[in-house]
Amino acid sequence: MKFFKQIINNWKKQREAKKERKARIEAMFEGFVSETSPLVSKAPKYPEAALFRHVWKRACAYQTIYQEIHKNEEKALLYLEFRKLAAKRYFPVAPENAYGKVHLKLSPEAHNKLIEQELNRLYPRDEPNSGRNIDKACIYVGFDSENKKPYIGQTIGDPEYRWKEHRVSGTGPFRKGASYASWEVIKENVSLDELDGLEAYYIGFYNAFENGHNETKGNNWQAYERGVADRNKNSVN
């Protein structure tokens, strides 16, 4: 009897773990959708289809980047999940032609071009008069002027360049219509492999997901939880 109870308990734990993982991936996907939205050219006839088509294409590009270039199987699998979610959201709103729903497709040429664009987004090149400096990887926080709610972000170029991008695209602390934001670098000279973990940690530490402008907990669940724990510890002290 005890043996069967253990089997049932293990099954329940596995089910809860799968449920938690699914919720975590869906939350990160929503953040990826929000990040993609400003990049989509206007398509007044089928705007929702255009959005999820571009989300799907970007997920394809990132899957290749992390699988072939960075050799990061975990991240590659994450973007594979994003591809599946994007396709699921696309088909109900997909336009139709004489043969039925227009399918998602990405030619090798378009795929390679998108990979180049996304690599430049991840690791911006120096551009004349842009002030970009790819050596200044950092974690930053922005507070909207109205409610002083935080947004945590990461950048590999000069942070001032990224802050300007937030204003232009209406993201970060501007995403709910704020007119002004204050900015601060909270972690300088961050190595590239530490960016995701530190970003997630500070999202938790600043409570930027629950009570701020971050739409996900970041790409490192454990680091986020450490940030939450340290915030709670500091509030008690």
N, CA, C and O of each residue as an XYZ file, in Angstrom:
948
protein
N       0.832     -1.200      0.000
C       0.000      0.000      0.000
C       0.873      1.258      0.000
O       0.608      2.218     -0.724
N       1.925      1.229      0.835
C       2.826      2.359      0.920
C       3.522      2.607     -0.419
O       3.751      3.751     -0.813
N       3.851      1.517     -1.104
C       4.510      1.606     -2.400
C       3.630      2.334     -3.409
O       4.110      3.186     -4.157
N       2.329      1.995     -3.431
C       1.394      2.620     -4.379
C       1.176      4.097     -4.036
O       1.022      4.925     -4.934
N       1.163      4.428     -2.747
C       1.028      5.834     -2.345
C       2.211      6.651     -2.832
O       2.063      7.796     -3.258
N       3.386      6.042     -2.762
C       4.582      6.733     -3.229
C       4.522      6.975     -4.738
O       4.915      8.033     -5.228
N       4.024      5.974     -5.458
C       3.880      6.128     -6.917
C       2.919      7.270     -7.236
O       3.189      8.094     -8.110
N       1.787      7.311     -6.515
C       0.789      8.364     -6.742
C       1.367      9.737     -6.405
O       1.158     10.703     -7.139
N       2.100      9.816     -5.280
C       2.708     11.093     -4.881
C       3.737     11.567     -5.902
O       3.807     12.756     -6.212
N       4.531     10.640     -6.421
C       5.515     10.991     -7.453
C       4.829     11.474     -8.721
O       5.282     12.418     -9.368
N       3.735     10.817     -9.062
C       2.974     11.214    -10.255
C       2.403     12.622    -10.085
O       2.426     13.427    -11.016
N       1.889     12.909     -8.878
C       1.339     14.238     -8.606
C       2.415     15.316     -8.675
O       2.176     16.408     -9.190
N       3.600     15.004     -8.154
C       4.703     15.967     -8.185
C       5.134     16.245     -9.626
O       5.402     17.388     -9.997
N       5.197     15.185    -10.428
C       5.580     15.358    -11.826
C       4.545     16.187    -12.577
O       4.887     17.026    -13.410
N       3.266     15.938    -12.267
C       2.194     16.696    -12.912
C       2.271     18.173    -12.543
O       2.108     19.038    -13.404
N       2.520     18.467    -11.258
C       2.641     19.854    -10.802
C       3.854     20.532    -11.424
O       3.802     21.708    -11.783
N       4.947     19.784    -11.548
C       6.160     20.340    -12.152
C       5.920     20.689    -13.618
O       6.368     21.731    -14.098
N       5.207     19.807    -14.328
C       4.881     20.074    -15.733
C       3.965     21.287    -15.863
O       4.121     22.104    -16.771
N       3.012     21.392    -14.946
C       2.076     22.517    -14.957
C       2.811     23.832    -14.707
O       2.551     24.842    -15.361
N       3.727     23.795    -13.752
C       4.505     24.996    -13.429
C       5.400     25.394    -14.600
O       5.523     26.576    -14.920
N       6.025     24.402    -15.237
C       6.893     24.674    -16.385
C       6.088     25.276    -17.527
O       6.534     26.222    -18.176
N       4.904     24.726    -17.772
C       4.048     25.236    -18.842
C       3.661     26.686    -18.590
O       3.695     27.513    -19.502
N       3.288     26.994    -17.335
C       2.908     28.365    -16.983
C       4.097     29.307    -17.139
O       3.939     30.441    -17.591
N       5.281     28.841    -16.766
C       6.487     29.658    -16.872
C       6.808     29.963    -18.337
O       7.136     31.100    -18.678
N       6.715     28.954    -19.197
C       7.010     29.145    -20.618
C       5.975     30.072    -21.255
O       6.327     30.928    -22.067
N       4.712     29.909    -20.894
C       3.665     30.771    -21.456
C       3.856     32.214    -21.031
O       3.601     33.127    -21.817
N       4.304     32.441    -19.789
C       4.558     33.809    -19.328
C       5.723     34.423    -20.097
O       5.657     35.588    -20.492
N       6.786     33.655    -20.313
C       7.929     34.150    -21.079
C       7.538     34.400    -22.535
O       8.025     35.338    -23.165
N       6.654     33.553    -23.059
C       6.183     33.734    -24.434
C       5.428     35.052    -24.579
O       5.611     35.763    -25.567
N       4.585     35.383    -23.607
C       3.846     36.642    -23.672
C       4.805     37.827    -23.692
O       4.563     38.817    -24.383
N       5.890     37.724    -22.936
C       6.906     38.765    -22.973
C       7.563     38.859    -24.343
O       7.842     39.956    -24.826
N       7.809     37.714    -24.968
C       8.405     37.675    -26.309
C       7.450     38.294    -27.332
O       7.885     38.983    -28.255
N       6.158     38.049    -27.164
C       5.152     38.651    -28.050
C       5.169     40.166    -27.902
O       5.164     40.885    -28.901
N       5.189     40.656    -26.673
C       5.211     42.105    -26.430
C       6.473     42.736    -27.004
O       6.430     43.841    -27.544
N       7.586     42.040    -26.887
C       8.857     42.527    -27.424
C       8.818     42.591    -28.944
O       9.435     43.467    -29.551
N       8.084     41.649    -29.565
C       8.017     41.572    -31.021
C       7.063     42.593    -31.614
O       7.271     43.061    -32.734
N       6.029     42.938    -30.884
C       4.963     43.795    -31.417
C       5.462     45.068    -32.094
O       5.010     45.375    -33.197
N       6.395     45.839    -31.468
C       6.848     47.065    -32.138
C       7.649     46.822    -33.408
O       7.858     47.747    -34.192
N       8.103     45.581    -33.622
C       8.940     45.259    -34.782
C       8.118     44.897    -36.008
O       8.663     44.762    -37.104
N       6.807     44.740    -35.831
C       5.943     44.286    -36.927
C       5.482     45.486    -37.750
O       4.963     46.463    -37.210
N       5.681     45.397    -39.065
C       5.192     46.465    -39.931
C       3.671     46.469    -39.922
O       3.041     45.435    -39.700
N       3.094     47.621    -40.161
C       1.644     47.745    -40.081
C       0.950     46.862    -41.113
O       1.305     46.865    -42.292
N      -0.033     46.115    -40.656
C      -0.816     45.245    -41.539
C      -2.273     45.392    -41.143
O      -2.805     44.534    -40.439
N      -2.936     46.466    -41.581
C      -4.284     46.772    -41.089
C      -5.323     45.700    -41.361
O      -6.317     45.604    -40.640
N      -5.105     44.884    -42.403
C      -6.117     43.891    -42.737
C      -6.064     42.690    -41.798
O      -7.102     42.191    -41.363
N      -4.852     42.224    -41.485
C      -4.701     41.063    -40.591
C      -3.599     41.347    -39.566
O      -2.571     40.671    -39.577
N      -3.787     42.327    -38.685
C      -2.716     42.706    -37.744
C      -2.338     41.601    -36.773
O      -1.160     41.435    -36.457
N      -3.322     40.837    -36.290
C      -3.018     39.785    -35.325
C      -2.237     38.653    -35.979
O      -1.307     38.100    -35.392
N      -2.630     38.323    -37.197
C      -1.909     37.278    -37.934
C      -0.478     37.721    -38.214
O       0.456     36.929    -38.098
N      -0.308     38.998    -38.586
C       1.037     39.519    -38.863
C       1.911     39.454    -37.623
O       3.096     39.134    -37.709
N       1.327     39.758    -36.470
C       2.090     39.716    -35.222
C       2.590     38.308    -34.939
O       3.784     38.113    -34.712
N       1.695     37.321    -34.949
C       2.109     35.964    -34.571
C       2.946     35.301    -35.657
O       3.721     34.390    -35.366
N       2.801     35.746    -36.907
C       3.695     35.254    -37.956
C       5.127     35.713    -37.674
O       6.076     34.944    -37.829
N       5.271     36.984    -37.257
C       6.615     37.488    -36.978
C       7.167     36.899    -35.679
O       8.371     36.664    -35.574
N       6.313     36.661    -34.702
C       6.748     35.981    -33.474
C       7.297     34.603    -33.827
O       8.351     34.200    -33.337
N       6.574     33.889    -34.679
C       7.002     32.551    -35.101
C       8.344     32.614    -35.829
O       9.222     31.786    -35.585
N       8.505     33.591    -36.720
C       9.757     33.716    -37.466
C      10.924     34.042    -36.538
O      12.007     33.475    -36.679
N      10.707     34.948    -35.596
C      11.774     35.291    -34.654
C      12.138     34.089    -33.784
O      13.311     33.871    -33.483
N      11.135     33.313    -33.382
C      11.404     32.119    -32.586
C      12.243     31.120    -33.380
O      13.129     30.473    -32.822
N      11.968     30.991    -34.674
C      12.790     30.128    -35.543
C      14.239     30.599    -35.546
O      15.167     29.800    -35.421
N      14.417     31.917    -35.692
C      15.766     32.473    -35.738
C      16.506     32.239    -34.435
O      17.671     31.842    -34.442
N      15.830     32.486    -33.306
C      16.483     32.315    -32.013
C      16.757     30.851    -31.703
O      17.747     30.533    -31.044
N      15.905     29.967    -32.163
C      16.175     28.548    -31.964
C      17.482     28.163    -32.659
O      18.298     27.428    -32.104
N      17.666     28.665    -33.865
C      18.896     28.381    -34.606
C      20.105     29.026    -33.941
O      21.164     28.407    -33.838
N      19.948     30.274    -33.488
C      21.055     30.987    -32.831
C      21.556     30.201    -31.627
O      22.760     30.005    -31.460
N      20.617     29.748    -30.783
C      21.033     29.060    -29.562
C      21.436     27.612    -29.806
O      22.178     27.028    -29.018
N      20.951     27.043    -30.887
C      21.306     25.649    -31.177
C      22.620     25.559    -31.936
O      23.469     24.726    -31.618
N      22.792     26.416    -32.941
C      23.944     26.290    -33.823
C      25.119     27.182    -33.426
O      26.274     26.815    -33.643
N      24.835     28.345    -32.848
C      25.908     29.297    -32.551
C      26.342     29.207    -31.084
O      27.532     29.091    -30.791
N      25.380     29.260    -30.175
C      25.710     29.255    -28.756
C      25.757     27.857    -28.149
O      26.232     27.683    -27.026
N      25.271     26.868    -28.878
C      25.249     25.489    -28.384
C      24.561     25.390    -27.023
O      25.021     24.687    -26.123
N      23.467     26.102    -26.901
C      22.695     26.119    -25.651
C      21.377     25.390    -25.912
O      20.405     25.987    -26.374
N      21.362     24.101    -25.611
C      20.206     23.275    -25.942
C      18.960     23.698    -25.170
O      17.849     23.629    -25.694
N      19.144     24.137    -23.924
C      17.996     24.546    -23.110
C      17.286     25.748    -23.723
O      16.059     25.766    -23.824
N      18.064     26.758    -24.133
C      17.475     27.937    -24.769
C      16.868     27.573    -26.125
O      15.811     28.090    -26.486
N      17.519     26.697    -26.873
C      16.995     26.275    -28.175
C      15.631     25.611    -28.001
O      14.717     25.848    -28.792
N      15.494     24.785    -26.976
C      14.212     24.119    -26.714
C      13.143     25.121    -26.275
O      11.964     24.951    -26.583
N      13.561     26.168    -25.555
C      12.612     27.200    -25.147
C      12.009     27.879    -26.377
O      10.799     28.091    -26.445
N      12.856     28.217    -27.345
C      12.344     28.884    -28.542
C      11.580     27.931    -29.454
O      10.738     28.367    -30.239
N      11.862     26.648    -29.358
C      11.026     25.669    -30.047
C       9.612     25.708    -29.480
O       8.636     25.640    -30.227
N       9.505     25.820    -28.142
C       8.189     25.951    -27.503
C       7.508     27.239    -27.950
O       6.298     27.254    -28.172
N       8.274     28.319    -28.084
C       7.712     29.585    -28.556
C       7.166     29.427    -29.977
O       6.114     29.977    -30.303
N       7.878     28.679    -30.820
C       7.396     28.427    -32.183
C       6.036     27.743    -32.161
O       5.123     28.115    -32.898
N       5.921     26.741    -31.305
C       4.662     25.992    -31.217
C       3.526     26.896    -30.729
O       2.417     26.849    -31.262
N       3.808     27.714    -29.719
C       2.781     28.611    -29.183
C       2.390     29.671    -30.208
O       1.216     30.020    -30.332
N       3.374     30.178    -30.939
C       3.081     31.185    -31.966
C       2.213     30.593    -33.073
O       1.264     31.231    -33.530
N       2.536     29.378    -33.503
C       1.737     28.717    -34.537
C       0.309     28.484    -34.061
O      -0.648     28.650    -34.818
N       0.183     28.098    -32.802
C      -1.143     27.852    -32.222
C      -1.982     29.125    -32.196
O      -3.191     29.085    -32.424
N      -1.329     30.263    -31.916
C      -2.046     31.531    -31.876
C      -2.291     32.091    -33.284
O      -3.234     32.853    -33.498
N      -1.447     31.714    -34.228
C      -1.558     32.239    -35.590
C      -2.717     31.638    -36.375
O      -3.489     32.369    -36.995
N      -2.844     30.327    -36.353
C      -3.777     29.675    -37.274
C      -5.241     30.088    -37.109
O      -5.940     30.172    -38.120
N      -5.747     30.348    -35.909
C      -7.148     30.806    -35.818
C      -7.399     32.155    -36.489
O      -8.527     32.452    -36.883
N      -6.349     32.976    -36.622
C      -6.531     34.311    -37.215
C      -5.842     34.434    -38.567
O      -5.787     35.528    -39.129
N      -5.312     33.327    -39.104
C      -4.568     33.364    -40.360
C      -5.481     33.733    -41.527
O      -6.627     33.287    -41.586
N      -4.973     34.548    -42.454
C      -5.763     34.856    -43.661
C      -5.897     33.616    -44.543
O      -5.159     32.644    -44.386
N      -6.831     33.665    -45.452
C      -7.066     32.530    -46.347
C      -6.842     32.929    -47.797
O      -7.058     34.078    -48.184
N      -6.407     31.967    -48.582
C      -6.342     32.145    -50.034
C      -7.167     31.041    -50.691
O      -7.963     30.376    -50.028
N      -6.975     30.853    -51.976
C      -7.778     29.866    -52.692
C      -7.563     28.443    -52.187
O      -8.384     27.560    -52.434
N      -6.446     28.225    -51.472
C      -6.116     26.876    -50.996
C      -6.399     26.695    -49.504
O      -6.091     25.649    -48.931
N      -6.983     27.714    -48.882
C      -7.279     27.629    -47.455
C      -6.401     28.569    -46.647
O      -5.945     29.590    -47.161
N      -6.165     28.233    -45.397
C      -5.362     29.074    -44.517
C      -3.938     29.234    -45.060
O      -3.342     28.279    -45.558
N      -3.407     30.449    -44.957
C      -2.031     30.706    -45.374
C      -1.085     30.145    -44.317
O      -1.127     30.551    -43.156
N      -0.242     29.220    -44.723
C       0.635     28.532    -43.771
C       1.848     29.385    -43.420
O       2.250     30.263    -44.183
N       2.411     29.117    -42.272
C       3.646     29.765    -41.855
C       4.805     29.165    -42.643
O       4.908     27.945    -42.773
N       5.666     30.013    -43.160
C       6.839     29.511    -43.873
C       7.955     30.539    -43.787
O       7.714     31.733    -43.608
N       9.173     30.052    -43.917
C      10.344     30.915    -43.822
C      11.417     30.338    -44.735
O      11.951     29.259    -44.478
N      11.724     31.060    -45.793
C      12.728     30.582    -46.740
C      14.106     30.621    -46.095
O      14.319     31.373    -45.144
N      15.049     29.820    -46.598
C      16.413     29.846    -46.049
C      17.038     31.238    -46.098
O      17.741     31.644    -45.172
N      16.776     31.969    -47.191
C      17.339     33.319    -47.319
C      16.762     34.254    -46.258
O      17.493     35.007    -45.613
N      15.434     34.195    -46.086
C      14.784     35.047    -45.089
C      15.213     34.651    -43.675
O      15.380     35.501    -42.801
N      15.386     33.342    -43.470
C      15.820     32.837    -42.168
C      17.197     33.384    -41.821
O      17.411     33.863    -40.708
N      18.134     33.316    -42.763
C      19.493     33.801    -42.525
C      19.516     35.309    -42.288
O      20.263     35.803    -41.443
N      18.696     36.027    -43.036
C      18.633     37.479    -42.865
C      18.089     37.844    -41.482
O      18.577     38.771    -40.837
N      17.079     37.104    -41.042
C      16.488     37.367    -39.729
C      17.468     37.012    -38.612
O      17.534     37.708    -37.599
N      18.228     35.933    -38.795
C      19.249     35.574    -37.806
C      20.264     36.707    -37.665
O      20.661     37.058    -36.554
N      20.680     37.275    -38.799
C      21.635     38.387    -38.761
C      21.043     39.589    -38.021
O      21.729     40.238    -37.231
N      19.765     39.880    -38.284
C      19.104     41.001    -37.613
C      19.022     40.769    -36.101
O      19.279     41.678    -35.311
N      18.665     39.552    -35.712
C      18.511     39.262    -34.290
C      19.856     39.189    -33.578
O      19.950     39.550    -32.405
N      20.895     38.728    -34.266
C      22.227     38.742    -33.673
C      22.675     40.177    -33.430
O      23.317     40.472    -32.422
N      22.334     41.070    -34.361
C      22.679     42.483    -34.182
C      21.876     43.096    -33.040
O      22.335     44.019    -32.368
N      20.674     42.570    -32.832
C      19.867     43.040    -31.700
C      20.465     42.541    -30.379
O      20.494     43.269    -29.387
N      20.940     41.291    -30.380
C      21.564     40.727    -29.181
C      22.920     41.359    -28.900
O      23.236     41.697    -27.759
N      23.718     41.513    -29.955
C      25.074     42.034    -29.823
C      25.258     43.189    -30.791
O      25.862     43.021    -31.850
N      24.745     44.355    -30.440
C      24.765     45.484    -31.373
C      26.178     45.871    -31.781
O      27.083     45.952    -30.951
N      26.347     46.103    -33.064
C      27.646     46.517    -33.577
C      27.845     48.007    -33.337
O      26.880     48.758    -33.195
N      29.092     48.422    -33.292
C      29.369     49.848    -33.224
C      28.878     50.515    -34.493
O      29.131     50.021    -35.592
N      28.189     51.614    -34.357
C      27.681     52.361    -35.501
C      28.179     53.796    -35.408
O      28.235     54.351    -34.310
N      28.545     54.416    -36.537
C      29.039     55.793    -36.502
C      28.029     56.720    -35.840
O      26.844     56.700    -36.172
N      28.506     57.530    -34.904
C      27.689     58.554    -34.231
C      26.572     57.990    -33.352
O      25.731     58.748    -32.871
N      26.550     56.676    -33.136
C      25.467     56.105    -32.339
C      25.806     56.078    -30.855
O      24.911     56.003    -30.013
N      27.098     56.139    -30.533
C      27.500     56.049    -29.132
C      27.434     54.632    -28.602
O      27.594     54.426    -27.399
N      27.206     53.647    -29.457
C      27.130     52.271    -28.983
C      28.514     51.743    -28.628
O      29.501     52.031    -29.305
N      28.561     50.984    -27.579
C      29.801     50.357    -27.150
C      29.461     48.948    -26.686
O      28.854     48.775    -25.629
N      29.841     47.946    -27.460
C      29.390     46.585    -27.180
C      30.062     45.998    -25.953
O      29.709     44.897    -25.530
N      31.034     46.711    -25.365
C      31.689     46.208    -24.162
C      30.937     46.577    -22.885
O      31.292     46.105    -21.805
N      29.918     47.402    -22.991
C      29.241     47.907    -21.790
C      27.978     47.105    -21.464
O      26.900     47.683    -21.321
N      28.100     45.803    -21.347
C      26.947     44.988    -20.946
C      26.574     45.320    -19.512
O      27.441     45.400    -18.642
N      25.291     45.512    -19.266
C      24.869     45.902    -17.913
C      23.400     45.553    -17.689
O      22.671     45.213    -18.622
N      22.990     45.646    -16.429
C      21.599     45.516    -16.017
C      21.144     46.900    -15.553
O      21.866     47.581    -14.824
N      19.967     47.310    -15.969
C      19.489     48.647    -15.610
C      18.064     48.584    -15.074
O      17.354     47.598    -15.271
N      17.661     49.648    -14.398
C      16.287     49.781    -13.922
C      15.753     51.131    -14.386
O      16.457     52.140    -14.347
N      14.508     51.133    -14.822
C      13.823     52.368    -15.187
C      12.535     52.494    -14.388
O      11.816     51.512    -14.208
N      12.242     53.696    -13.909
C      11.017     53.951    -13.151
C      10.151     54.943    -13.923
O      10.633     55.994    -14.345
N       8.872     54.612    -14.108
C       7.990     55.577    -14.750
C       7.746     56.751    -13.802
O       7.776     56.592    -12.582
N       7.505     57.926    -14.374
C       7.385     59.129    -13.553
C       6.068     59.193    -12.792
O       5.988     59.834    -11.745
N       5.022     58.525    -13.315
C       3.707     58.632    -12.698
C       3.585     57.808    -11.415
O       3.162     58.326    -10.381
N       3.954     56.528    -11.480
C       3.748     55.624    -10.340
C       5.036     55.096     -9.721
O       5.004     54.365     -8.731
N       6.181     55.476    -10.318
C       7.491     55.031     -9.822
C       7.618     53.510     -9.804
O       8.301     52.946     -8.950
N       6.949     52.850    -10.762
C       7.048     51.396    -10.837
C       8.250     51.007    -11.706
O       8.530     51.669    -12.705
N       8.959     49.938    -11.332
C      10.220     49.620    -11.988
C      10.074     48.749    -13.237
O       9.096     48.024    -13.420
N      11.084     48.858    -14.074
C      11.287     47.932    -15.185
C      12.764     47.559    -15.190
O      13.626     48.438    -15.173
N      13.059     46.278    -15.211
C      14.440     45.790    -15.236
C      14.769     45.307    -16.638
O      13.985     44.582    -17.252
N      15.927     45.707    -17.144
C      16.337     45.272    -18.474
C      17.832     45.010    -18.536
O      18.569     45.308    -17.596
N      18.264     44.455    -19.642
C      19.677     44.205    -19.897
C      20.037     44.776    -21.256
O      19.183     44.874    -22.137
N      21.280     45.149    -21.430
C      21.732     45.600    -22.739
C      23.217     45.318    -22.879
O      23.942     45.252    -21.886
N      23.658     45.156    -24.099
C      25.067     44.911    -24.371
C      25.740     46.182    -24.879
O      26.956     46.333    -24.759
N      24.954     47.092    -25.446
C      25.493     48.375    -25.857
C      25.354     49.404    -24.751
O      24.970     49.081    -23.627
N      25.676     50.659    -25.087
C      25.510     51.727    -24.115
C      24.067     51.767    -23.632
O      23.150     51.729    -24.453
N      23.839     51.842    -22.325
C      22.460     51.806    -21.815
C      21.608     52.964    -22.317
O      20.404     52.808    -22.516
N      22.236     54.145    -22.528
C      21.467     55.292    -23.004
C      20.816     55.010    -24.360
O      19.716     55.484    -24.643
N      21.510     54.235    -25.187
C      20.960     53.859    -26.496
C      19.720     52.988    -26.323
O      18.714     53.173    -27.008
N      19.810     52.031    -25.391
C      18.670     51.128    -25.142
C      17.508     51.892    -24.547
O      16.356     51.623    -24.888
N      17.785     52.847    -23.657
C      16.707     53.617    -23.041
C      15.952     54.423    -24.094
O      14.732     54.575    -24.024
N      16.701     54.935    -25.071
C      16.063     55.674    -26.167
C      15.164     54.737    -26.981
O      14.074     55.126    -27.400
N      15.626     53.507    -27.201
C      14.808     52.530    -27.936
C      13.500     52.254    -27.206
O      12.452     52.119    -27.839
N      13.554     52.168    -25.869
C      12.330     51.959    -25.093
C      11.330     53.089    -25.340
O      10.136     52.844    -25.513
N      11.826     54.324    -25.354
C      10.919     55.457    -25.574
C      10.290     55.398    -26.964
O       9.083     55.585    -27.119
N      11.122     55.135    -27.972
C      10.635     55.118    -29.358
C       9.600     54.006    -29.561
O       8.590     54.213    -30.234
N       9.851     52.821    -28.976
C       8.959     51.677    -29.204
C       7.832     51.571    -28.177
O       6.957     50.714    -28.300
N       7.854     52.454    -27.149
C       6.801     52.414    -26.131
C       6.859     51.168    -25.276
O       5.821     50.614    -24.913
N       8.068     50.719    -24.949
C       8.234     49.512    -24.129
C       8.842     49.894    -22.777
O       9.065     51.071    -22.495
N       9.107     48.876    -21.943
C       9.686     49.147    -20.632
C       8.751     50.008    -19.798
O       7.549     49.746    -19.758
N       9.278     51.034    -19.130
C       8.427     51.880    -18.280
C       7.458     52.753    -19.062
O       6.575     53.382    -18.478
N       7.620     52.795    -20.402
C       6.722     53.606    -21.231
C       5.520     52.814    -21.754
O       4.645     53.383    -22.406
N       5.468     51.508    -21.474
C       4.491     50.664    -22.173
C       3.043     50.965    -21.796
O       2.128     50.609    -22.538
N       2.821     51.622    -20.644
C       1.452     51.977    -20.260
C       1.161     53.456    -20.471
O       0.235     54.016    -19.883
N       1.974     54.077    -21.326
C       1.696     55.455    -21.703
C       2.401     56.510    -20.890
O       2.056     57.686    -21.007
N       3.381     56.149    -20.063
C       4.102     57.140    -19.267
C       4.860     58.092    -20.184
O       5.330     57.697    -21.250
N       4.975     59.338    -19.765
C       5.664     60.352    -20.565
C       7.154     60.431    -20.261
O       7.961     60.736    -21.139
N       7.509     60.152    -19.010
C       8.905     60.277    -18.597
C       9.309     59.053    -17.774
O       8.473     58.355    -17.199
N      10.624     58.819    -17.741
C      11.161     57.737    -16.922
C      12.538     58.143    -16.414
O      13.257     58.892    -17.075
N      12.895     57.647    -15.248
C      14.250     57.838    -14.716
C      14.988     56.514    -14.815
O      14.392     55.453    -14.633
N      16.284     56.573    -15.103
C      17.057     55.370    -15.380
C      18.273     55.276    -14.473
O      18.807     56.287    -14.015
N      18.696     54.055    -14.224
C      19.895     53.837    -13.415
C      20.504     52.490    -13.786
O      19.789     51.497    -13.921
N      21.812     52.457    -13.949
C      22.531     51.185    -14.134
C      22.755     50.582    -12.759
O      23.321     51.232    -11.879
N      22.314     49.340    -12.565
C      22.441     48.721    -11.240
C      23.514     47.626    -11.205
O      23.898     47.170    -10.128
N      23.997     47.205    -12.372
C      25.082     46.222    -12.396
C      25.896     46.435    -13.661
O      25.397     46.233    -14.768
N      27.157     46.845    -13.498
C      28.015     47.160    -14.638
C      28.908     45.989    -15.012
O      29.086     45.045    -14.242
N      29.471     46.077    -16.229
C      30.492     45.123    -16.679
C      30.071     43.671    -16.481
O      30.823     42.867    -15.929
N      28.872     43.345    -16.931
C      28.329     41.999    -16.769
C      28.791     41.121    -17.927
O      28.712     41.540    -19.082
N      29.268     39.919    -17.641
C      29.643     38.997    -18.716
C      28.378     38.497    -19.412
O      27.311     38.439    -18.800
N      28.499     38.141    -20.680
C      27.326     37.800    -21.480
C      26.565     36.606    -20.910
O      25.337     36.564    -20.983
N      27.277     35.642    -20.346
C      26.588     34.459    -19.835
C      25.901     34.704    -18.494
O      25.190     33.832    -17.995
N      26.109     35.897    -17.900
C      25.459     36.214    -16.633
C      24.254     37.140    -16.799
O      23.516     37.378    -15.842
N      24.055     37.659    -18.007
C      23.015     38.673    -18.214
C      21.625     38.167    -17.841
O      20.904     38.831    -17.096
N      21.246     37.006    -18.346
C      19.892     36.493    -18.088
C      19.659     36.252    -16.603
O      18.606     36.604    -16.072
N      20.645     35.649    -15.929
C      20.490     35.349    -14.517
C      20.368     36.605    -13.674
O      19.521     36.676    -12.784
N      21.211     37.601    -13.945
C      21.161     38.841    -13.177
C      19.893     39.635    -13.461
O      19.321     40.250    -12.561
N      19.458     39.618    -14.714
C      18.212     40.321    -15.045
C      17.049     39.706    -14.267
O      16.248     40.428    -13.672
N      16.955     38.377    -14.270
C      15.875     37.699    -13.541
C      15.977     37.968    -12.039
O      14.963     38.176    -11.372
N      17.206     37.962    -11.509
C      17.399     38.226    -10.075
C      16.848     39.603     -9.711
O      16.124     39.738     -8.724
N      17.182     40.618    -10.495
C      16.753     41.973    -10.151
C      15.268     42.206    -10.438
O      14.647     43.070     -9.819
N      14.696     41.444    -11.371
C      13.239     41.505    -11.545
C      12.561     41.069    -10.250
O      11.589     41.684     -9.810
N      13.085     39.999     -9.643
C      12.552     39.549     -8.358
C      12.860     40.513     -7.231
O      11.998     40.790     -6.397
N      14.092     41.032     -7.195
C      14.517     41.910     -6.106
C      13.731     43.227     -6.104
O      13.386     43.739     -5.040
N      13.450     43.771     -7.288
C      12.716     45.027     -7.386
C      11.199     44.822     -7.479
O      10.440     45.787     -7.571
N      10.768     43.561     -7.454
C       9.340     43.241     -7.581
C       8.771     43.802     -8.887
O       7.638     44.282     -8.926
N       9.565     43.736     -9.942
C       9.193     44.376    -11.210
C       8.197     43.571    -12.032
O       7.607     44.094    -12.977
N       8.006     42.299    -11.680
C       6.985     41.503    -12.375
C       5.633     41.659    -11.695
O       4.632     41.930    -12.359
N       5.593     41.491    -10.389
C       4.336     41.583     -9.657
C       3.827     43.021     -9.563
O       2.621     43.262     -9.621
N       4.748     43.972     -9.419
C       4.336     45.356     -9.196
C       5.207     46.314    -10.007
O       5.695     47.321     -9.493
N       5.388     45.985    -11.270
C       6.208     46.818    -12.132
C       5.853     46.603    -13.590
O       4.740     46.182    -13.906
N       6.788     46.889    -14.478
C       6.511     46.856    -15.913
C       7.073     45.634    -16.628
O       6.845     45.481    -17.828
N       7.801     44.755    -15.934
C       8.272     43.529    -16.584
C       7.112     42.566    -16.752
O       6.348     42.338    -15.814
N       6.979     42.002    -17.939
C       5.858     41.114    -18.244
C       6.180     39.650    -17.986
O       5.302     38.793    -18.086
N       7.434     39.359    -17.653
C       7.818     37.995    -17.283
C       8.779     38.063    -16.098
O       9.206     39.141    -15.684
N       9.105     36.898    -15.568
C      10.064     36.820    -14.466
C      11.492     36.649    -14.974
O      12.407     36.375    -14.197
N      11.674     36.812    -16.284
C      12.999     36.630    -16.857
C      13.222     35.204    -17.298
O      12.314     34.375    -17.236
N      14.436     34.918    -17.746
C      14.755     33.611    -18.314
C      15.492     32.691    -17.354
O      16.076     31.689    -17.769
N      15.465     33.034    -16.061
C      16.121     32.167    -15.074
C      15.251     32.146    -13.828
O      15.311     33.050    -12.995
N      14.448     31.108    -13.715
C      13.450     31.015    -12.646
C      14.109     31.001    -11.270
O      13.620     31.647    -10.344
N      15.219     30.268    -11.128
C      15.885     30.163     -9.829
C      16.455     31.518     -9.401
O      16.368     31.895     -8.232
N      17.037     32.244    -10.359
C      17.594     33.563    -10.038
C      16.492     34.529     -9.621
O      16.679     35.338     -8.713
N      15.352     34.443    -10.283
C      14.214     35.290     -9.896
C      13.803     35.009     -8.448
O      13.583     35.937     -7.670
N      13.705     33.744     -8.096
C      13.301     33.380     -6.735
C      14.328     33.851     -5.705
O      13.958     34.228     -4.593
N      15.616     33.834     -6.064
C      16.640     34.353     -5.149
C      16.455     35.853     -4.939
O      16.624     36.359     -3.829
N      16.108     36.554     -6.010
C      15.864     37.985     -5.883
C      14.686     38.282     -4.980
O      14.738     39.208     -4.170
N      13.611     37.494     -5.116
C      12.431     37.657     -4.255
C      12.812     37.403     -2.799
O      12.426     38.158     -1.907
N      13.576     36.331     -2.566
C      13.974     35.978     -1.194
C      14.820     37.096     -0.575
O      14.629     37.449      0.589
N      15.760     37.656     -1.357
C      16.604     38.732     -0.831
C      15.787     39.999     -0.573
O      16.053     40.726      0.384
N      14.802     40.261     -1.419
C      13.927     41.427     -1.188
C      13.163     41.258      0.115
O      13.092     42.180      0.928
N      12.593     40.075      0.308
C      11.832     39.820      1.537
C      12.732     39.894      2.773
O      12.325     40.391      3.824
N      13.953     39.394      2.629
C      14.892     39.424      3.751
C      15.230     40.879      4.119
O      15.298     41.228      5.298
N      15.440     41.717      3.097
C      15.767     43.122      3.347
C      14.601     43.883      3.963
O      14.796     44.764      4.800
N      13.370     43.530      3.537
C      12.199     44.232      4.076
C      11.977     43.906      5.552
O      11.473     44.735      6.309
N      12.358     42.690      5.954
C      12.244     42.292      7.360
C      13.283     43.013      8.205
O      13.012     43.468      9.317
N      14.493     43.103      7.634
C      15.586     43.781      8.369
C      15.356     45.296      8.395
O      16.162     46.033      8.963
